[in-house]
Amino acid sequence: MLVAIDKKGDILIVKIVGAIDNDAAKTLRFELAEIAAQKPSQVVLDLSQVPAMGSIGIGNILMFFKTLQGFNACFEINGIHEDLYPFFKTTKLDRLFPISQ
């Protein structure tokens, strides 16, 4: 798993590449915590290159979202792998934050 960060104005674009298994989820938690520590005003998460994600990875994204909410940052997922989208929709995560393919 790879995490790439690009800044465009006030927006942090976080692109994740590769499956997020339990080991990768530990790395992801650390990476997302470092991003949150910067207190960005807006974060766009790109999951278009993440074909699979375990529950720990989902939990990390939810914790990240809650942390961002704590300082009123905007969060959205813009780009989600077609294999992940049904899971995010079924679990109603699309009601917490915007998700677009």
Z-matrix of the N, CA and C atoms (Angstrom, degrees):
N
C 1 1.444
C 2 1.523 1 109.25
N 3 1.308 2 115.50 1 139.06
C 4 1.456 3 123.12 2 179.03
C 5 1.520 4 108.82 3 -125.63
N 6 1.324 5 116.93 4 142.77
C 7 1.455 6 121.83 5 175.57
C 8 1.523 7 107.75 6 -122.09
N 9 1.326 8 115.93 7 121.54
C 10 1.465 9 121.33 8 178.57
C 11 1.522 10 108.70 9 -117.09
N 12 1.321 11 115.79 10 137.08
C 13 1.462 12 121.02 11 -178.46
C 14 1.523 13 108.89 12 -119.34
N 15 1.323 14 114.86 13 132.28
C 16 1.459 15 121.53 14 178.13
C 17 1.520 16 106.97 15 -130.24
N 18 1.312 17 116.72 16 136.28
C 19 1.464 18 119.99 17 179.57
C 20 1.519 19 109.08 18 -110.58
N 21 1.333 20 114.84 19 126.44
C 22 1.462 21 121.50 20 176.18
C 23 1.527 22 107.57 21 -125.11
N 24 1.319 23 115.49 22 99.39
C 25 1.452 24 119.85 23 -175.45
C 26 1.523 25 109.41 24 65.57
N 27 1.329 26 116.57 25 -124.44
C 28 1.464 27 121.91 26 179.30
C 29 1.526 28 112.70 27 -89.12
N 30 1.319 29 117.03 28 0.38
C 31 1.463 30 120.87 29 -173.99
C 32 1.527 31 110.50 30 -100.71
N 33 1.327 32 115.83 31 127.77
C 34 1.458 33 121.45 32 172.00
C 35 1.518 34 107.66 33 -96.59
N 36 1.315 35 116.48 34 121.97
C 37 1.458 36 120.83 35 177.33
C 38 1.523 37 107.02 36 -103.57
N 39 1.323 38 115.11 37 119.86
C 40 1.455 39 121.76 38 -177.79
C 41 1.524 40 107.66 39 -110.99
N 42 1.329 41 115.75 40 113.49
C 43 1.462 42 120.95 41 -179.67
C 44 1.525 43 108.67 42 -107.68
N 45 1.324 44 115.07 43 126.93
C 46 1.459 45 120.90 44 178.70
C 47 1.523 46 107.33 45 -110.74
N 48 1.331 47 115.36 46 133.78
C 49 1.460 48 121.48 47 -179.18
C 50 1.520 49 108.71 48 -124.59
N 51 1.333 50 116.13 49 125.23
C 52 1.459 51 121.63 50 177.26
C 53 1.511 52 112.19 51 109.16
N 54 1.316 53 114.62 52 161.45
C 55 1.468 54 120.92 53 179.70
C 56 1.527 55 110.10 54 -67.08
N 57 1.319 56 115.61 55 148.59
C 58 1.460 57 121.06 56 179.13
C 59 1.522 58 108.24 57 -112.10
N 60 1.330 59 115.04 58 91.21
C 61 1.461 60 120.95 59 175.26
C 62 1.533 61 107.81 60 -90.08
N 63 1.325 62 117.48 61 -171.36
C 64 1.467 63 120.21 62 -176.76
C 65 1.520 64 112.83 63 -60.40
N 66 1.338 65 117.94 64 -42.15
C 67 1.464 66 120.45 65 179.54
C 68 1.525 67 111.30 66 -66.23
N 69 1.329 68 116.21 67 -45.05
C 70 1.461 69 120.31 68 179.13
C 71 1.527 70 110.90 69 -64.82
N 72 1.321 71 117.32 70 -31.58
C 73 1.466 72 121.21 71 -179.93
C 74 1.527 73 111.25 72 -63.69
N 75 1.322 74 117.15 73 -33.80
C 76 1.472 75 120.46 74 177.24
C 77 1.526 76 109.95 75 -64.77
N 78 1.317 77 116.24 76 -43.88
C 79 1.460 78 120.64 77 177.26
C 80 1.518 79 110.29 78 -64.55
N 81 1.324 80 116.69 79 -42.56
C 82 1.459 81 121.36 80 179.98
C 83 1.526 82 111.11 81 -60.23
N 84 1.327 83 116.98 82 -43.03
C 85 1.473 84 120.60 83 179.45
C 86 1.525 85 110.17 84 -57.00
N 87 1.324 86 116.75 85 -45.14
C 88 1.458 87 122.12 86 179.38
C 89 1.532 88 110.84 87 -63.14
N 90 1.330 89 116.87 88 -47.23
C 91 1.467 90 121.81 89 -179.60
C 92 1.537 91 111.43 90 -60.71
N 93 1.326 92 116.44 91 -45.09
C 94 1.472 93 120.15 92 -179.46
C 95 1.526 94 111.40 93 -67.16
N 96 1.319 95 117.55 94 -35.31
C 97 1.469 96 120.84 95 177.46
C 98 1.529 97 110.36 96 -64.50
N 99 1.319 98 116.74 97 -39.74
C 100 1.471 99 120.14 98 177.89
C 101 1.528 100 111.26 99 -66.00
N 102 1.312 101 116.49 100 -37.78
C 103 1.464 102 120.21 101 177.55
C 104 1.520 103 110.00 102 -66.20
N 105 1.322 104 116.76 103 -45.72
C 106 1.473 105 120.90 104 -179.75
C 107 1.523 106 111.31 105 -62.08
N 108 1.331 107 117.73 106 -34.10
C 109 1.466 108 121.73 107 -179.70
C 110 1.528 109 111.58 108 -62.75
N 111 1.328 110 117.00 109 -22.69
C 112 1.468 111 121.41 110 177.55
C 113 1.530 112 112.10 111 -76.56
N 114 1.331 113 116.25 112 -10.80
C 115 1.466 114 123.61 113 -178.23
C 116 1.532 115 112.26 114 50.35
N 117 1.334 116 115.89 115 58.51
C 118 1.471 117 118.52 116 178.31
C 119 1.523 118 110.27 117 -69.21
N 120 1.328 119 116.19 118 155.13
C 121 1.466 120 119.09 119 179.13
C 122 1.520 121 111.59 120 -84.68
N 123 1.344 122 116.48 121 -23.56
C 124 1.462 123 119.93 122 179.06
C 125 1.524 124 109.49 123 -151.31
N 126 1.337 125 115.18 124 134.53
C 127 1.461 126 121.37 125 178.38
C 128 1.522 127 108.79 126 -126.89
N 129 1.327 128 115.01 127 131.35
C 130 1.455 129 121.61 128 173.94
C 131 1.522 130 106.33 129 -115.16
N 132 1.318 131 115.82 130 121.79
C 133 1.458 132 122.12 131 -179.24
C 134 1.522 133 108.98 132 -101.11
N 135 1.329 134 115.98 133 125.76
C 136 1.461 135 121.73 134 179.55
C 137 1.528 136 108.47 135 -106.48
N 138 1.329 137 116.05 136 111.36
C 139 1.460 138 122.15 137 179.60
C 140 1.524 139 111.73 138 -110.06
N 141 1.319 140 116.49 139 20.30
C 142 1.467 141 120.05 140 -175.87
C 143 1.528 142 113.13 141 -65.97
N 144 1.337 143 117.38 142 -19.70
C 145 1.460 144 121.08 143 179.90
C 146 1.525 145 112.19 144 -109.42
N 147 1.344 146 115.99 145 22.99
C 148 1.470 147 121.53 146 178.43
C 149 1.530 148 107.69 147 -112.76
N 150 1.344 149 117.49 148 97.86
C 151 1.464 150 119.95 149 -175.92
C 152 1.528 151 114.19 150 -76.63
N 153 1.331 152 117.20 151 -20.78
C 154 1.465 153 120.34 152 -178.48
C 155 1.526 154 109.51 153 -150.43
N 156 1.342 155 114.41 154 146.55
C 157 1.457 156 119.78 155 -179.90
C 158 1.525 157 108.50 156 -150.02
N 159 1.321 158 115.83 157 131.18
C 160 1.452 159 120.92 158 177.52
C 161 1.514 160 111.71 159 -82.94
N 162 1.309 161 115.78 160 175.29
C 163 1.461 162 120.99 161 -177.43
C 164 1.529 163 112.41 162 -64.14
N 165 1.326 164 117.55 163 -30.34
C 166 1.465 165 119.53 164 178.36
C 167 1.526 166 109.81 165 -66.89
N 168 1.315 167 117.47 166 -38.87
C 169 1.459 168 121.31 167 176.94
C 170 1.523 169 111.40 168 -63.03
N 171 1.322 170 116.18 169 -43.17
C 172 1.472 171 120.71 170 176.65
C 173 1.523 172 109.76 171 -61.08
N 174 1.323 173 116.37 172 -43.78
C 175 1.462 174 120.87 173 178.49
C 176 1.520 175 111.70 174 -60.26
N 177 1.326 176 116.89 175 -39.31
C 178 1.463 177 120.43 176 178.34
C 179 1.521 178 111.51 177 -63.20
N 180 1.330 179 116.17 178 -41.11
C 181 1.461 180 119.67 179 178.47
C 182 1.526 181 110.34 180 -65.85
N 183 1.320 182 117.14 181 -39.97
C 184 1.471 183 119.91 182 177.97
C 185 1.526 184 111.66 183 -64.73
N 186 1.335 185 117.80 184 -41.82
C 187 1.469 186 120.70 185 177.25
C 188 1.527 187 110.32 186 -63.28
N 189 1.317 188 116.75 187 -40.66
C 190 1.461 189 121.98 188 177.58
C 191 1.528 190 109.98 189 -60.60
N 192 1.326 191 115.93 190 -47.21
C 193 1.465 192 121.25 191 178.40
C 194 1.529 193 110.96 192 -58.14
N 195 1.324 194 117.19 193 -45.96
C 196 1.476 195 120.98 194 -179.66
C 197 1.525 196 110.96 195 -64.00
N 198 1.327 197 117.24 196 -38.84
C 199 1.464 198 120.63 197 177.72
C 200 1.523 199 110.35 198 -63.08
N 201 1.334 200 116.36 199 -44.83
C 202 1.459 201 120.11 200 178.51
C 203 1.525 202 111.54 201 -62.38
N 204 1.314 203 116.11 202 -37.97
C 205 1.469 204 120.58 203 177.89
C 206 1.526 205 110.64 204 -60.14
N 207 1.323 206 116.61 205 -32.90
C 208 1.464 207 121.57 206 -178.46
C 209 1.515 208 113.61 207 -59.92
N 210 1.314 209 117.89 208 -25.46
C 211 1.467 210 119.86 209 175.56
C 212 1.534 211 111.21 210 -122.68
N 213 1.321 212 115.12 211 30.14
C 214 1.468 213 123.71 212 172.15
C 215 1.526 214 114.68 213 58.24
N 216 1.319 215 116.86 214 33.44
C 217 1.461 216 120.09 215 176.05
C 218 1.525 217 109.51 216 -82.46
N 219 1.306 218 115.96 217 148.58
C 220 1.461 219 121.60 218 176.09
C 221 1.525 220 109.08 219 -84.70
N 222 1.326 221 116.22 220 143.45
C 223 1.458 222 121.42 221 -179.61
C 224 1.515 223 109.23 222 -139.70
N 225 1.325 224 115.51 223 137.27
C 226 1.458 225 120.64 224 174.66
C 227 1.521 226 109.84 225 -152.31
N 228 1.305 227 114.23 226 157.00
C 229 1.456 228 120.55 227 172.46
C 230 1.521 229 106.13 228 -106.68
N 231 1.314 230 115.28 229 116.35
C 232 1.458 231 121.18 230 -179.63
C 233 1.521 232 106.80 231 -120.83
N 234 1.290 233 115.25 232 98.10
C 235 1.453 234 121.75 233 -175.14
C 236 1.516 235 108.71 234 108.74
N 237 1.305 236 116.17 235 105.27
C 238 1.466 237 120.75 236 179.56
C 239 1.525 238 107.87 237 -136.50
N 240 1.294 239 115.49 238 136.22
C 241 1.463 240 121.23 239 -178.76
C 242 1.530 241 109.23 240 -59.57
N 243 1.316 242 116.04 241 141.59
C 244 1.471 243 120.59 242 -177.43
C 245 1.527 244 112.42 243 -60.52
N 246 1.327 245 118.20 244 -25.13
C 247 1.463 246 120.49 245 177.76
C 248 1.526 247 112.33 246 -78.34
N 249 1.332 248 118.01 247 -24.05
C 250 1.472 249 121.53 248 -179.99
C 251 1.528 250 112.88 249 -89.22
N 252 1.318 251 116.40 250 -30.60
C 253 1.466 252 119.68 251 -173.53
C 254 1.526 253 113.92 252 -54.50
N 255 1.339 254 119.69 253 -45.82
C 256 1.470 255 118.55 254 -179.79
C 257 1.535 256 112.55 255 -59.56
N 258 1.320 257 117.47 256 -36.80
C 259 1.465 258 120.34 257 178.78
C 260 1.528 259 110.81 258 -65.09
N 261 1.322 260 117.41 259 -45.14
C 262 1.464 261 121.26 260 179.14
C 263 1.525 262 110.62 261 -63.19
N 264 1.320 263 116.65 262 -36.05
C 265 1.468 264 121.72 263 179.75
C 266 1.537 265 110.49 264 -71.54
N 267 1.345 266 116.52 265 -46.13
C 268 1.463 267 121.40 266 -178.90
C 269 1.523 268 111.97 267 -62.03
N 270 1.321 269 116.40 268 -38.72
C 271 1.465 270 120.17 269 -179.22
C 272 1.527 271 112.02 270 -84.44
N 273 1.325 272 116.12 271 4.02
C 274 1.469 273 123.76 272 175.57
C 275 1.525 274 113.73 273 63.56
N 276 1.329 275 116.13 274 25.27
C 277 1.457 276 119.11 275 175.54
C 278 1.524 277 111.17 276 -67.06
N 279 1.333 278 115.93 277 -22.98
C 280 1.462 279 119.85 278 177.79
C 281 1.533 280 111.85 279 -67.77
N 282 1.324 281 117.01 280 -10.13
C 283 1.475 282 120.30 281 176.37
C 284 1.522 283 111.11 282 -88.87
N 285 1.343 284 117.04 283 -17.95
C 286 1.467 285 120.87 284 178.30
C 287 1.525 286 111.59 285 -83.89
N 288 1.329 287 115.86 286 -39.66
C 289 1.449 288 121.40 287 -178.11
C 290 1.523 289 108.87 288 -150.27
N 291 1.333 290 116.44 289 154.91
C 292 1.466 291 120.04 290 -179.14
C 293 1.525 292 111.38 291 -65.04
N 294 1.326 293 115.55 292 136.98
C 295 1.459 294 122.67 293 176.19
C 296 1.522 295 108.01 294 -131.35
N 297 1.312 296 115.37 295 122.43
C 298 1.463 297 118.68 296 176.34
C 299 1.516 298 109.37 297 -131.10
N 300 1.326 299 114.47 298 149.09
C 301 1.457 300 120.10 299 -179.53
C 302 1.487 301 107.28 300 -87.29
